[in-house]
């Protein structure tokens, strides 16, 4: 009588981490079910669906894992730094560090995970867009706090400045994915801070002439 081997052990947490990297590297549509099964240790399709429900549910769970682990240091800077300028500079530095970690896909999963999808997967693209919008709103709130605390000028256009900072983050993600050197990314941060200083400079009130 042939003795059956022991079933392959399935570590759900480890499989999710591997799936996150596959989605991050290839995008939602670029990562096929076969790609995901291989990345997750060669699990069978029945095991895949039993553990995660569907490819889209797995993707959303993978994005949540990315956000609370690799993406978390970026957003923490907004609350940790005492000044708005310090918070934004630390945010950009944390972004570059996250986008260039050795052994992991380069760039940002929230930016690159589902940029161009077929209509059938529009909800996946909308999901990532909502997370990017939420990140931009967090940046805007930090700027508005800087205005309320008197650090930033009262007439500051916080929504537009938050949009600019978000544009820089997204650009850093794309440049990192394209293989830009860390030195080049750091230079972009310095340029962004120069733009920040110009945009947030308080205008001096002209002296009134004596009558």
Wavefront OBJ file of the C-alpha trace (Angstrom):
o trace
v 0.000 0.000 0.000
v 1.401 3.355 -1.049
v 1.721 5.785 1.814
v 0.595 9.275 1.057
v 2.945 12.109 1.861
v 2.003 14.771 4.338
v 0.068 17.680 2.821
v 2.058 20.822 2.089
v 1.898 23.216 5.030
v 0.267 26.513 4.155
v 1.326 29.650 5.989
v -1.304 32.230 5.134
v 0.672 35.215 6.422
v 3.766 34.256 4.460
v 1.679 33.586 1.342
v 0.058 37.016 1.634
v 3.450 38.709 1.927
v 4.640 36.928 -1.208
v 1.453 37.810 -3.065
v 1.900 41.449 -2.085
v 5.327 41.477 -3.725
v 3.962 39.852 -6.879
v 1.201 42.441 -7.210
v 3.650 45.228 -6.372
v 6.117 44.114 -9.037
v 3.657 43.239 -11.816
v 0.471 45.128 -11.086
v -2.991 43.710 -10.559
v -3.621 42.603 -14.113
v -0.005 41.675 -14.779
v 0.019 39.135 -11.954
v -1.873 36.107 -13.235
v -3.386 33.452 -10.990
v -0.537 31.116 -11.999
v 2.018 33.812 -11.065
v 0.384 34.277 -7.685
v 0.190 30.542 -6.983
v 3.907 30.164 -7.719
v 4.813 33.217 -5.642
v 2.745 31.894 -2.740
v 4.632 28.626 -2.593
v 2.891 26.613 -5.285
v -0.516 26.415 -3.607
v -3.367 24.858 -5.553
v -6.238 26.868 -6.970
v -8.716 25.371 -4.447
v -6.411 26.335 -1.570
v -6.022 29.801 -3.054
v -9.748 30.444 -3.232
v -10.430 28.827 0.135
v -7.867 31.081 1.832
v -8.481 34.385 0.038
v -11.813 34.169 -1.794
v -10.774 35.760 -5.082
v -7.909 37.523 -6.801
v -9.425 40.930 -6.066
v -9.923 40.138 -2.387
v -6.326 38.953 -2.203
v -5.161 42.176 -3.863
v -7.052 44.359 -1.427
v -5.656 42.390 1.494
v -2.157 42.690 0.029
v -2.557 46.462 -0.322
v -3.701 46.690 3.298
v -0.608 44.725 4.335
v 1.606 47.088 2.329
v -0.075 50.148 3.866
v 0.329 49.040 7.465
v 3.910 47.824 7.070
v 6.064 49.335 4.340
v 3.840 52.352 3.790
v 3.249 53.169 7.459
v 6.543 55.019 8.172
v 5.685 57.573 5.486
v 2.404 58.593 7.066
v 3.710 58.502 10.619
v 6.062 61.363 9.804
v 3.104 63.722 9.434
v 2.277 63.378 13.105
v 5.740 62.870 14.552
v 7.517 65.973 13.277
v 6.842 69.195 15.219
v 6.811 71.434 12.130
v 4.996 71.138 8.824
v 8.229 71.647 6.898
v 9.955 68.927 8.891
v 6.975 66.622 8.403
v 6.941 67.059 4.622
v 10.691 66.629 4.273
v 10.609 63.519 6.469
v 7.651 62.212 4.439
v 9.601 62.522 1.191
v 12.695 60.923 2.716
v 10.629 58.043 4.088
v 9.041 57.629 0.665
v 12.402 57.275 -1.063
v 13.552 54.802 1.604
v 10.387 52.724 1.095
v 10.631 52.865 -2.682
v 14.227 51.621 -2.798
v 14.373 48.881 -0.167
v 16.811 46.127 -1.191
v 15.159 42.814 -1.969
v 11.733 44.334 -2.624
v 10.069 45.743 -5.749
v 10.956 49.383 -6.325
v 8.416 52.153 -6.278
v 5.072 52.433 -4.499
v 2.362 49.775 -4.638
v -0.368 52.409 -4.237
v 0.932 54.241 -7.302
v 1.953 51.344 -9.531
v -0.348 48.510 -8.484
v -3.270 49.291 -10.813
v -2.725 52.319 -13.023
v -4.254 51.036 -16.274
v -6.885 48.345 -15.969
v -9.542 46.983 -18.283
v -13.118 48.145 -17.578
v -13.794 44.830 -15.846
v -11.236 45.746 -13.174
v -12.063 49.443 -12.847
v -13.095 48.940 -9.224
v -9.555 47.813 -8.397
v -8.127 50.941 -9.987
v -10.683 53.065 -8.125
v -9.706 51.381 -4.866
v -6.057 52.424 -5.188
v -7.075 55.907 -6.297
v -9.134 56.277 -3.124
v -6.105 55.387 -1.019
v -3.941 57.935 -2.839
v -6.642 60.560 -2.303
v -6.709 59.679 1.393
v -2.938 60.145 1.566
v -3.220 63.539 -0.090
v -5.930 64.577 2.375
v -3.630 63.642 5.266
v -0.934 65.868 3.806
v -3.417 68.716 3.374
v -4.555 68.407 6.996
v -0.928 68.647 8.144
v -0.506 71.830 6.123
v -3.706 73.285 7.530
v -2.407 72.519 11.003
v 0.755 74.443 10.131
v -1.385 77.415 9.132
v -3.436 77.192 12.346
v -0.243 77.080 14.431
v 1.183 80.148 12.706
v 4.073 78.339 11.050
v 2.631 78.747 7.561
v 1.063 81.905 6.087
v -2.704 82.286 6.543
v -3.314 82.634 2.819
v -1.620 79.342 1.962
v -3.415 77.256 -0.664
v -3.149 74.003 1.287
v -5.052 71.823 -1.239
v -2.793 72.890 -4.117
v 0.380 72.473 -2.081
v -0.782 69.027 -0.946
v -1.370 68.166 -4.603
v 2.168 69.272 -5.445
v 3.666 67.145 -2.668
v 1.609 64.174 -3.836
v 2.882 64.732 -7.371
v 6.450 64.618 -6.060
v 5.762 61.356 -4.190
v 4.177 59.751 -7.240
v 7.073 60.920 -9.416
v 9.612 59.506 -6.975
v 7.762 56.173 -7.123
v 7.932 56.049 -10.915
v 11.564 57.148 -11.015
v 12.466 54.503 -8.423
v 10.695 51.820 -10.475
v 12.651 52.962 -13.528
v 15.904 52.417 -11.643
v 16.854 55.966 -10.648
v 19.793 56.134 -8.266
v 19.208 57.108 -4.653
v 21.370 60.190 -5.218
v 19.029 61.358 -7.973
v 15.939 60.786 -5.832
v 17.485 62.701 -2.925
v 18.235 65.579 -5.279
v 14.569 65.654 -6.266
v 13.662 65.966 -2.590
v 15.999 68.931 -2.188
v 14.416 70.620 -5.190
v 10.949 69.958 -3.769
v 11.946 71.572 -0.469
v 13.210 74.643 -2.334
v 9.820 74.860 -4.023
v 8.187 74.401 -0.601
v 10.147 77.318 0.835
v 9.096 79.559 -2.040
v 5.439 78.547 -1.735
v 5.247 78.965 2.042
v 7.334 82.110 2.440
v 5.477 84.675 4.470
v 5.139 87.978 2.672
v 6.555 90.914 4.503
v 4.095 93.764 5.026
v 5.323 96.982 3.413
v 6.095 99.791 5.811
v 3.521 102.520 5.755
v 4.789 105.897 4.739
v 4.589 108.600 7.340
v 1.963 111.212 6.467
l 1 2 3 4 5 6 7 8 9 10 11 12 13 14 15 16 17 18 19 20 21 22 23 24 25 26 27 28 29 30 31 32 33 34 35 36 37 38 39 40 41 42 43 44 45 46 47 48 49 50 51 52 53 54 55 56 57 58 59 60 61 62 63 64 65 66 67 68 69 70 71 72 73 74 75 76 77 78 79 80 81 82 83 84 85 86 87 88 89 90 91 92 93 94 95 96 97 98 99 100 101 102 103 104 105 106 107 108 109 110 111 112 113 114 115 116 117 118 119 120 121 122 123 124 125 126 127 128 129 130 131 132 133 134 135 136 137 138 139 140 141 142 143 144 145 146 147 148 149 150 151 152 153 154 155 156 157 158 159 160 161 162 163 164 165 166 167 168 169 170 171 172 173 174 175 176 177 178 179 180 181 182 183 184 185 186 187 188 189 190 191 192 193 194 195 196 197 198 199 200 201 202 203 204 205 206 207 208 209 210 211
